Amino acid sequence: MCIFRLKDLFRRTLLAASLAALACGGAPLAQAQTAYPSRPIVMVVPQAAGGTNDIVGRVVSQKLGEVLGGPVVVENRPGAGGNIGTQAVARGARDGYTLLMTISSSQAINPALYKNPGFDPVKDFRPVSLVGAVPNVLLVHPSFPAKDVAELLALVKARPGHYQYASAGNGTLNHLLGEMLNSMAGVSLQHVPYKGVAPALNDVLGGQLPMLFASLPSSLAHIQAGKLRPLAVSGPARSPVLPNVPTLAETVPGYNGTLWIGLFAPAGVPQEVFDRLQGGMAKALAAKDLRDTLEKQGVELAGTPERPVSPDQFAALLTEDIAKWARIVKSSGAAVD
């Protein structure tokens, strides 16, 4: 009888020990199974491959994957000026496995440009990290007579409506940069829209049109080859990549039209996932190899490795730009159904 009691006691002790081991040792296993990221993260770029945002997105995704310890895969979903890919993220799962790497022209301009872009740039998204800014460059064909912005404005004022500029399409940033110049300088450059920046660049390279605004990464090779001549950059300060090229603001005070690039998560993403993403981006953007690569492309990185731009600061920039570009879109009369 005593032997059976001892066996029973042993079984109960073993069972209790097993349960205790599961309680202590099982928790880390469960956490490991659900730790973020436990599967590949998709970074949606709502523009075509080869563009400025795609170039930046691929560099950042690789470094972010290294920091987080899991793959981050870029998925290009272009269309409707960036609306297609942006809508997909806004309507997708809010678990942090689908993110949006986008540009200010899609996130801040499209809500004013389209009657129904299919997303709310503030309510549907949560800013994670501002990557940096990319200046646009006012470029002319080498044969164009004006050697600086002052000479350009004098030519345009002398022959109103005669000079044209190309853009990637109605309502694109390089269209609105021209409209902002018209408004602020009191001139009348005529807009010629193309279906994308590549054909616009090709016609200016070929001399069919005299000028256009283009992002620095997309035009740098042409500038370095002497095929296009830069008159000015659109940002508030000269670009380190083109230190001898003045800003438009040096001739037209107050002019500022930079393109920013940043990472967003869908609104409602779990806080612990958001914190992991935000911390991961801060580490990625502090990496010297990433900074060197992007700066050579003409990207002006936001903040510093020691003091990155906070999500709240990024949100404030978005709100400011939405209001700014809404005014410019309205004054230009640009609209896309």
N, C-alpha and C positions, 0 to 999 in steps of 0.2 A: 504493500500500500504506500509505503514511504517512497519506494522507487518511482511509482507512477506520479506522486506529487512532485518529486524532484524533476522528472521529465517534463511535467506540465509547467512547472516554474521556469525551467530552462527555455521551453518554447515561447512562453510569454515574455521572458527577458529578451530573447533573440528578436521577437517581433517588435518589442518596444524600441530596441536598439536600431532595428532596420528603419522603423518609422522616423526615429530621431535623425538618422543619417540622411533619409530622404528630405526631411524638413530642412536640414542644414546644408546638405550637399546638393539637393535638388534645385534650390532657388537659383544658384549661379547658372546651372544648366538651362533652366527656363529663361533666365535673363539673356544668356548667350544666344538662345534660339530666336529671341525677339529683339536683340540689340540692333540698333540702327547704325549703318545699313546692313541688312541681312541678305539683300539681293541688289542687282544693279540699279542705279539711279539714272533716270532718263532726264537729260537736260534739253528741253525743247528750244531750238533756235528758230524763231518764226520768219527767218529770211533764208534766201538760197545759199547753197554752199559757195564758198569763195569770197563772200562779202565780208565787210568789216566785223559784223557781229559774229559771223561764223568763225573767222580767224581767232578772235578773242575767246569765244566760247570753247574752242578746241584746246587752246592753251590752258585755260582755267580749269576745264573739266579734268584734264589729265592730272594736274597738280592737286585738285580737290579730292580726286580718287585716291591719290597717294596719302593724303592727310587723313581721310576717313577710313582708309583700309578696305575699300571696295570700289569696283568700277563705276565710273560716271560716264555715260554714253550720250554723245550729242545726236539729236534727231532733228534734222531740218524739216520744218513744216511751213514752207512759204505760201504766200497767197493773200490777196486783199490787203496789201500794205502791211502785213504782219498780223492781221486779224485772225486768220485761220489757226495758226499755231497758238496764239494767245487765248482764243476761245477754247481750244482743246484743253489747255492747262486749267483754265477757269472752271470748266465743267467736269474735270477729271477727279480722281481720288485725292483726298486731302491728307495723305499719309506721308508725304515728303519724298515719295519715290518718283514724282513727276514735277520738275521745276521749270522755270521760265528764265532764260537768259535773253534779255531783250534790250532794245534801244529806245531812246527818248522819243524818236519820231513815231514809233508804234504805240508806246504807252502814254505819251503826253499829248500828241497831236491828233491821232486817229479819233479819239472821243469827240473832238470838235469837227473833224473833217467828214466823218461818216454819220449819217442819220442814225444808224443802229450798228455800231461796231461789234455787238455781240458779247461785250464784257464791260464791267465797270473797273477802271484802272485802280481805284482805291478800295472799293468794297470787296472785290473778288481776289485781291492779292495782298500779300504781306511782304514788304521789302526786306530782303536778307542782307544784301551787300552791294554797295556801289563799287564797281570795278574801276571805272575811270572815265575820262572824257576824250573824245576824238575831235579835233578841230576839222572843219571843212576849209578848203582852200579855194579862193577865187582864182581860177585859171584861165589863161587866154592862149590862143594859138601864137606861136613865136612871131608870126608876121603881123600881129595886131599892133597898131601904132602906139597905144598908151603904154607907158613904162611903169606907171604907178596908179594908185586909186584916184588921186587928184586929176591926173590927165584923163583917166577913164570917165570920170564924172563930167569933166569939161566937154569931152566929145559927145557924151549922151545928151547933155543939156543943149548943145549947139544943134543937134539933130534929133529932136524928140521922136521916139517911136521907131527910130531907124535901126538901132542895135538890138540884137537878140541874144538870149542866153538859153542853153539847153538844160534840161533836168531829167531826172529818172521818172517823172510823171506828175500829174496834177496832185497837189497836196503833199508831195514828198518834201523832206527837209530841204533839199537843194532847190526846190521850187520856192519854198517859203523864205529861204535866205535871200533870194533875189527880190521877192516882194518886200521884205523888210528893208533892203537897201533902197528900193524905190521910194518907200514911205519916208525913211529917215533922211535920205539925201535929196529928196524932191526931184527924182529923175523918173524916166519911163523906159526902162529896159523891157523888151518884149519877150514873154515866156514862150518857149517851144518845148512841149512835153514829149518824152520818149517812153518806151516801155522798158524801163530799167536803166541803170547807170551805164552799163557796158555800151549800148548803142549810142547813148548821149556822148560818152567819152570818145567813141570812134568817130563821130561826126565832127567833133571839135579837133581831134587829132588830124582829121583829113581836111580841115579848113572849111567845111560846109557851114559851120557856125563859129562865131569868134570866141565864145566863152561859156563857162559853166562853173558851178560850185560842185566840188567832189570831196569826199572824205580823204584825209591824208593817207591812210593805209592803201586805199584803192588807187591813188594817183601818184604815190611817191616814186615808183619806178619810172613813170613818164616824165616826172620833174627831173629826176636824176639823169635821164637820158637826153634831156634838152628838148623833148617833144612837146612839152607844155611849159608855159612860163607862169609862175605864181606871182600874183599881185599882192595878195594879202591872205591872212588866216582869219577865220571867223570868231575865234575865241577871245577872251579878255586879255590874254598874254601871248607873247610870241612862243612858237613851238620850239623846244630844244632841238628838234630834228631839222627845222628850217629857221635858224636863229637870225638870219639876215632878211627874212620876209616879215614885213610889218603886220600889225593887226588892222583890221578895218576900222576899229575904234580909234586908231591914231589919226584917221582922216574924218571919220563919221563918229563923233563922240557918243558913247552909250551903246554902240552896236555890239551884240554878243549873241552868237548862235552856235554853241557847241552841241555835239551829239554825245550824250552819255550812255554808258552801257552798264547794266546791273542785273543782279540775280534776284528773282522773286519766287516765293512759295505761294501755293494757293492759300487763301484765307482759311483759317480753321485748322491748320496743320498743328499737331500736338506740340506743346511748348518745349518738351524735352528734345523733340526732333528739330524744332526751329533753333534751339540753343546749340545743338550739335552742328547744324549747318552754318550758323553764324560764326561759331568758333572755328570751324573748319575753313571757311572762306578767309577769315582774318589771318590764319596761319598760311594759307595758300598765297594770299596776296603779299605776305611779308617775305616770301621766298625770293632770294636774289636771282635765281635763274629765270623764274617767271617774270620778275620785274624787268630784267634785262631784255628778255625776248619781246615783251609788249612795248617797252619804250622804244626799241629799234623800229617797231612798226608805226610809231607816231602816237601811241596811246599815252595819255597823261594820267598816270595812276592816281586814284583818289586817296587822300589822307597820307599817312606814313606807316611804315611797319610798326612803329610804336603806338601810333594813334590812328587806327582806321576810322573811317566814317561810320557812325553808328546807324542802325536801322531807323531810328527816329529822325536823324539828320537826312537820311536818304528819303524818307517819307515826306519831309518838309520840302525837299528839292522837287519831288514829283508834283506836289500840290502847287508849288510856285510855277513850275513849267506848264502845267495844265492850264492855269489862268493866263499865262503869258502867250502861249501859242493859240489859245482860243481867240484872243484879241487879234492876233496876226491873221489867222484863218478868216475871221469875220471881215477884216478890212480888205483882204485880198479877194474875197468872194469865192474862194476855192471850196468845192464841195464834191463829195463822191457818194452816189446812191448805194 
